[in-house]
Amino acid sequence: MFEGAEELLDKIALGEDSVLELKEVRFAGERVSAPHRDSLADELAAFANARGGVCVLGVEDGTRRVVGVPLEGLDAAEAFVRAICNDSVQPPLMAVIEKIMLPTGLGTEVPVIRVEVPKSLFVHKSPGGYLHRIGSSKREMTPDYLARLFQQRSQARLIRFDEQVVPRATLADLSVPLWERFRTSRSSTEASESLLNKLGLARRDEEGTLRPTVAGVLVATEDPRRFLPNAFIQAVAYKGTSATPANPTAVYQLDAADLTGPIDQQVADAWRFVARNMRIAATKAAGRIDIPQYDLTAVFEALVNAVAHRDYAIHGSKIRLRMYADRLELASPGALTNTMSVESLAFRQSARNEVLTSLLARCPIPASLGSLDTDRGALMDKRGEGVGILLDRSEKLSGRRPEYRVVDDAELVLTIWAAPGGV
């Protein structure tokens, strides 16, 4: 919504309406004194309870003049908004908070904060009560309207997150080569829109417009972060066995990368990250035998499971890949689904993202991963054997069985132990 600076400026020139709120930011010392915390919480919650909207901090409401946020106070203003979204609205808001530069009309540019609040699947309460946006103002919902909204949104939550449409996305955002790879001989003559809908790559929104789904954005856009900011893998390789160096002046971080792109590309790039950063030991017995730290087929299965089953609805969390001298850790947002337990992962299936997993089961393994020891041609294993494969192959190499653990009922962490000879 109002992505580019020019589009946003055109909207600001027209003034506030049902999807735009303008706020000037003032400071008292280092503290934000205006807008008032409760007032801004009400505005943002009202957007979420209606059709969503954008609040621009750094614009005078009355004159519509872009005045900006002082550069030295930009971080404080961002933290102010983030705290409001997390603490002043219940349940917390999933807002996208961006610092951008806008021209003032006087030949200069100033920083502003753009806060986009999507239409929510929940009904949010703010300090002013249950509010919704009507035109350029907010109104408290009547009891009967509020009851209907609770019912509508509880029903909407029955649709899995990966099946939901992405409000800001259009079919033009989908890369034709990326989604055409899912077309089979049976669907060779099927119309594009029909196929996108059938595959779950797109669905019609409440206004009847066909838009990409979360699953469609993840597998068929060049950079899913445009719409899902945390849909990437953050990879870091450390020299020792801890993320905190014993000697602060020593070189401790060996490699680091944010791995982006469609999620099958993220899997391939993460696999290559592990391959180039793991150590290889050699035995002197009856000819040289190379012993890698990790079984790369097991690593592949772990990465596929992470992107397929993570909870993409959790705001602010990405997949984290950490390599240490003695182990590899893969942290994936989201607790275990339904009745699954850590102990049953190798034996039972329960997909959080059914559309996404079905697409990954049709997505070919990149040719660059030719050294994998697998008999299937697609990323996802329909038989649900991936966890068992990674556990067994890793234990065979290192002598220690990988361990899963759930952290704070919000993150699943897998630890794969390095082979002793590779440390």
TAFENQUI-V966766 format. One record per residue. N is the residue number from 1. RES is the residue in three letters. PHI is phi in radians with two decimals (none if undefined). PSI is psi in whole degrees, 0 to 359 (999 if undefined). Layout:
((N	RES	PHI	PSI) (N	RES	PHI	PSI))
This chain:
((1	MET	none	117) (2	PHE	0.95	59) (3	GLU	-1.21	305) (4	GLY	-1.43	161) (5	ALA	-1.07	320) (6	GLU	-1.13	316) (7	GLU	-1.12	319) (8	LEU	-1.16	319) (9	LEU	-1.10	320) (10	ASP	-1.07	320) (11	LYS	-1.21	318) (12	ILE	-1.05	321) (13	ALA	-1.06	333) (14	LEU	-1.47	344) (15	GLY	1.59	179) (16	GLU	-1.18	148) (17	ASP	-2.67	204) (18	SER	-1.21	344) (19	VAL	-2.19	10) (20	LEU	-2.41	131) (21	GLU	-2.22	135) (22	LEU	-2.03	135) (23	LYS	-2.41	134) (24	GLU	-1.51	144) (25	VAL	-1.91	128) (26	ARG	-2.17	154) (27	PHE	-2.14	148) (28	ALA	-2.05	97) (29	GLY	1.23	235) (30	GLU	-1.68	1) (31	ARG	-1.75	141) (32	VAL	-1.26	122) (33	SER	-1.79	339) (34	ALA	-2.64	139) (35	PRO	-1.24	161) (36	HIS	-1.18	142) (37	ARG	-0.96	310) (38	ASP	-1.16	323) (39	SER	-1.11	316) (40	LEU	-1.18	322) (41	ALA	-1.03	318) (42	ASP	-1.08	317) (43	GLU	-1.10	315) (44	LEU	-1.19	318) (45	ALA	-1.12	323) (46	ALA	-1.10	322) (47	PHE	-1.06	311) (48	ALA	-1.08	326) (49	ASN	-1.41	350) (50	ALA	-1.90	236) (51	ARG	-1.84	11) (52	GLY	1.59	173) (53	GLY	3.08	180) (54	VAL	-2.19	132) (55	CYS	-1.94	127) (56	VAL	-1.90	118) (57	LEU	-1.65	122) (58	GLY	2.12	18) (59	VAL	-2.31	130) (60	GLU	-1.23	129) (61	ASP	-1.14	310) (62	GLY	-1.14	314) (63	THR	-1.62	345) (64	ARG	1.09	26) (65	ARG	-1.54	132) (66	VAL	-1.37	109) (67	VAL	-1.86	341) (68	GLY	1.43	175) (69	VAL	-1.98	130) (70	PRO	-0.90	134) (71	LEU	-0.98	321) (72	GLU	-1.25	344) (73	GLY	-1.88	6) (74	LEU	-1.10	315) (75	ASP	-1.14	321) (76	ALA	-1.14	321) (77	ALA	-1.17	320) (78	GLU	-1.11	316) (79	ALA	-1.10	324) (80	PHE	-1.05	313) (81	VAL	-1.17	317) (82	ARG	-1.07	319) (83	ALA	-1.14	322) (84	ILE	-1.10	313) (85	CYS	-1.07	324) (86	ASN	-1.52	325) (87	ASP	-1.98	335) (88	SER	-1.74	354) (89	VAL	-2.21	135) (90	GLN	-2.18	130) (91	PRO	-1.13	162) (92	PRO	-0.97	152) (93	LEU	-1.53	143) (94	MET	-1.72	81) (95	ALA	-1.77	150) (96	VAL	-1.74	115) (97	ILE	-1.90	119) (98	GLU	-2.23	142) (99	LYS	-1.68	123) (100	ILE	-2.35	163) (101	MET	-1.80	136) (102	LEU	-2.24	142) (103	PRO	-1.24	146) (104	THR	-1.57	347) (105	GLY	1.59	356) (106	LEU	-1.96	19) (107	GLY	1.51	6) (108	THR	-2.17	166) (109	GLU	-2.11	147) (110	VAL	-2.32	153) (111	PRO	-1.37	141) (112	VAL	-2.31	168) (113	ILE	-2.01	123) (114	ARG	-1.80	120) (115	VAL	-2.00	111) (116	GLU	-1.77	124) (117	VAL	-1.93	113) (118	PRO	-1.32	160) (119	LYS	-1.02	130) (120	SER	-1.63	158) (121	LEU	-1.51	355) (122	PHE	-2.08	168) (123	VAL	-1.83	125) (124	HIS	-1.85	140) (125	LYS	-1.91	132) (126	SER	-2.09	179) (127	PRO	-0.95	331) (128	GLY	-1.52	2) (129	GLY	1.88	207) (130	TYR	-1.64	105) (131	LEU	-2.01	155) (132	HIS	-2.45	160) (133	ARG	-1.53	128) (134	ILE	-2.28	111) (135	GLY	1.09	228) (136	SER	-1.67	11) (137	SER	-2.26	169) (138	LYS	-1.96	147) (139	ARG	-2.35	147) (140	GLU	-1.31	137) (141	MET	-1.33	141) (142	THR	-1.25	157) (143	PRO	-0.97	318) (144	ASP	-1.24	322) (145	TYR	-1.12	317) (146	LEU	-1.09	319) (147	ALA	-1.10	318) (148	ARG	-1.14	320) (149	LEU	-1.14	318) (150	PHE	-1.01	317) (151	GLN	-1.15	314) (152	GLN	-1.06	316) (153	ARG	-1.36	332) (154	SER	-1.19	324) (155	GLN	-1.20	321) (156	ALA	-1.10	329) (157	ARG	-1.23	346) (158	LEU	-1.22	340) (159	ILE	-1.35	126) (160	ARG	-1.04	151) (161	PHE	-1.05	322) (162	ASP	-1.23	345) (163	GLU	-1.57	348) (164	GLN	-1.32	148) (165	VAL	-1.30	153) (166	VAL	-1.74	109) (167	PRO	-0.95	321) (168	ARG	-1.46	349) (169	ALA	-1.54	149) (170	THR	-2.19	168) (171	LEU	-1.07	333) (172	ALA	-1.15	340) (173	ASP	-1.36	343) (174	LEU	-1.42	133) (175	SER	-1.38	123) (176	VAL	-1.01	312) (177	PRO	-1.05	327) (178	LEU	-1.25	322) (179	TRP	-1.55	336) (180	GLU	-1.15	338) (181	ARG	-1.16	344) (182	PHE	-1.56	356) (183	ARG	-1.33	134) (184	THR	-1.91	176) (185	SER	-1.07	329) (186	ARG	-1.25	336) (187	SER	-1.95	20) (188	SER	-1.10	332) (189	THR	-1.87	4) (190	GLU	-1.27	141) (191	ALA	-1.07	147) (192	SER	-1.01	310) (193	GLU	-1.10	321) (194	SER	-1.11	317) (195	LEU	-1.17	317) (196	LEU	-1.03	318) (197	ASN	-1.18	317) (198	LYS	-1.13	321) (199	LEU	-1.32	345) (200	GLY	1.52	11) (201	LEU	-1.35	340) (202	ALA	-2.61	152) (203	ARG	-2.49	163) (204	ARG	-1.50	136) (205	ASP	-1.45	187) (206	GLU	-1.12	339) (207	GLU	-1.67	4) (208	GLY	1.54	4) (209	THR	-1.47	130) (210	LEU	-1.34	120) (211	ARG	-2.27	155) (212	PRO	-1.06	145) (213	THR	-1.54	173) (214	VAL	-1.01	315) (215	ALA	-1.07	319) (216	GLY	-1.09	318) (217	VAL	-1.10	321) (218	LEU	-1.22	325) (219	VAL	-1.85	346) (220	ALA	-2.28	18) (221	THR	-2.07	152) (222	GLU	-1.16	328) (223	ASP	-2.53	94) (224	PRO	-1.00	339) (225	ARG	-1.11	341) (226	ARG	-1.01	327) (227	PHE	-2.01	331) (228	LEU	-2.19	87) (229	PRO	-0.97	336) (230	ASN	-1.86	18) (231	ALA	-1.52	68) (232	PHE	-2.69	171) (233	ILE	-1.92	125) (234	GLN	-1.72	116) (235	ALA	-2.01	135) (236	VAL	-2.45	136) (237	ALA	-1.98	126) (238	TYR	-1.87	156) (239	LYS	-1.35	322) (240	GLY	-1.84	207) (241	THR	-1.81	10) (242	SER	-2.48	155) (243	ALA	-1.39	352) (244	THR	-1.91	115) (245	PRO	-1.24	143) (246	ALA	-1.17	325) (247	ASN	-1.99	107) (248	PRO	-1.03	338) (249	THR	-1.58	352) (250	ALA	-1.38	154) (251	VAL	-1.30	113) (252	TYR	-2.06	329) (253	GLN	-1.64	112) (254	LEU	-1.44	326) (255	ASP	-2.79	149) (256	ALA	-2.72	145) (257	ALA	-2.82	144) (258	ASP	-1.69	117) (259	LEU	-1.69	115) (260	THR	-2.09	191) (261	GLY	1.65	181) (262	PRO	-0.97	151) (263	ILE	-1.16	336) (264	ASP	-1.19	326) (265	GLN	-1.19	322) (266	GLN	-1.06	318) (267	VAL	-1.06	312) (268	ALA	-1.10	317) (269	ASP	-1.19	323) (270	ALA	-1.18	321) (271	TRP	-1.06	316) (272	ARG	-1.17	326) (273	PHE	-1.05	314) (274	VAL	-1.14	316) (275	ALA	-1.06	320) (276	ARG	-1.44	341) (277	ASN	-1.79	348) (278	MET	-1.40	154) (279	ARG	-1.61	154) (280	ILE	-2.10	123) (281	ALA	-1.78	160) (282	ALA	-2.28	138) (283	THR	-1.65	158) (284	LYS	-1.80	6) (285	ALA	-1.35	128) (286	ALA	0.61	59) (287	GLY	1.62	154) (288	ARG	-1.23	131) (289	ILE	-2.19	118) (290	ASP	-1.41	133) (291	ILE	-2.10	108) (292	PRO	-1.33	159) (293	GLN	-1.14	324) (294	TYR	-2.32	148) (295	ASP	-1.37	115) (296	LEU	-1.23	336) (297	THR	-1.21	321) (298	ALA	-1.14	319) (299	VAL	-1.07	318) (300	PHE	-1.02	313) (301	GLU	-1.08	321) (302	ALA	-1.12	318) (303	LEU	-1.18	318) (304	VAL	-1.07	315) (305	ASN	-1.07	322) (306	ALA	-1.12	312) (307	VAL	-1.27	332) (308	ALA	-1.36	325) (309	HIS	-1.97	0) (310	ARG	-1.17	161) (311	ASP	-1.61	104) (312	TYR	-1.35	352) (313	ALA	-1.42	345) (314	ILE	-1.34	120) (315	HIS	-1.41	135) (316	GLY	1.53	6) (317	SER	-2.13	133) (318	LYS	-2.10	169) (319	ILE	-1.26	133) (320	ARG	-2.07	121) (321	LEU	-1.86	121) (322	ARG	-2.18	127) (323	MET	-1.93	127) (324	TYR	-2.06	175) (325	ALA	-1.11	332) (326	ASP	-2.06	0) (327	ARG	-2.89	165) (328	LEU	-2.11	134) (329	GLU	-2.12	135) (330	LEU	-2.20	111) (331	ALA	-1.84	126) (332	SER	-2.10	127) (333	PRO	-1.06	136) (334	GLY	1.95	140) (335	ALA	-1.37	178) (336	LEU	-1.21	148) (337	THR	-1.47	151) (338	ASN	0.82	235) (339	THR	-1.70	16) (340	MET	-1.22	149) (341	SER	-2.31	164) (342	VAL	-0.99	321) (343	GLU	-1.20	333) (344	SER	-1.69	1) (345	LEU	-1.00	324) (346	ALA	-1.36	348) (347	PHE	-2.07	343) (348	ARG	-2.21	157) (349	GLN	-2.06	139) (350	SER	-2.79	102) (351	ALA	-1.52	126) (352	ARG	-1.28	323) (353	ASN	-2.06	84) (354	GLU	-1.19	320) (355	VAL	-1.14	316) (356	LEU	-1.09	315) (357	THR	-1.15	325) (358	SER	-1.18	325) (359	LEU	-1.22	319) (360	LEU	-1.16	334) (361	ALA	-1.27	349) (362	ARG	-1.95	357) (363	CYS	-1.55	121) (364	PRO	-1.15	146) (365	ILE	-1.18	130) (366	PRO	-0.96	139) (367	ALA	-1.06	335) (368	SER	-1.20	347) (369	LEU	-1.77	43) (370	GLY	-1.17	344) (371	SER	-1.48	4) (372	LEU	-1.20	141) (373	ASP	-1.68	78) (374	THR	-2.54	149) (375	ASP	-1.73	3) (376	ARG	-1.77	158) (377	GLY	-1.78	351) (378	ALA	-1.94	160) (379	LEU	-1.07	313) (380	MET	-1.66	141) (381	ASP	-1.64	113) (382	LYS	-1.13	338) (383	ARG	-1.44	353) (384	GLY	1.28	30) (385	GLU	-1.71	0) (386	GLY	-1.04	315) (387	VAL	-1.13	317) (388	GLY	-1.06	320) (389	ILE	-1.10	313) (390	LEU	-1.18	325) (391	LEU	-1.18	312) (392	ASP	-1.20	314) (393	ARG	-1.18	322) (394	SER	-1.17	318) (395	GLU	-1.13	322) (396	LYS	-1.09	324) (397	LEU	-1.39	315) (398	SER	-1.69	341) (399	GLY	1.48	358) (400	ARG	-2.21	134) (401	ARG	-1.34	134) (402	PRO	-1.00	155) (403	GLU	-2.16	135) (404	TYR	-1.80	144) (405	ARG	-2.59	149) (406	VAL	-1.77	128) (407	VAL	-1.87	121) (408	ASP	0.94	28) (409	ASP	0.95	28) (410	ALA	-2.42	354) (411	GLU	-2.67	136) (412	LEU	-1.81	122) (413	VAL	-2.01	126) (414	LEU	-1.87	130) (415	THR	-1.98	122) (416	ILE	-1.93	123) (417	TRP	-1.43	142) (418	ALA	-1.31	148) (419	ALA	-1.13	136) (420	PRO	-0.93	321) (421	GLY	-1.23	344) (422	GLY	-1.66	359) (423	VAL	-1.44	999))
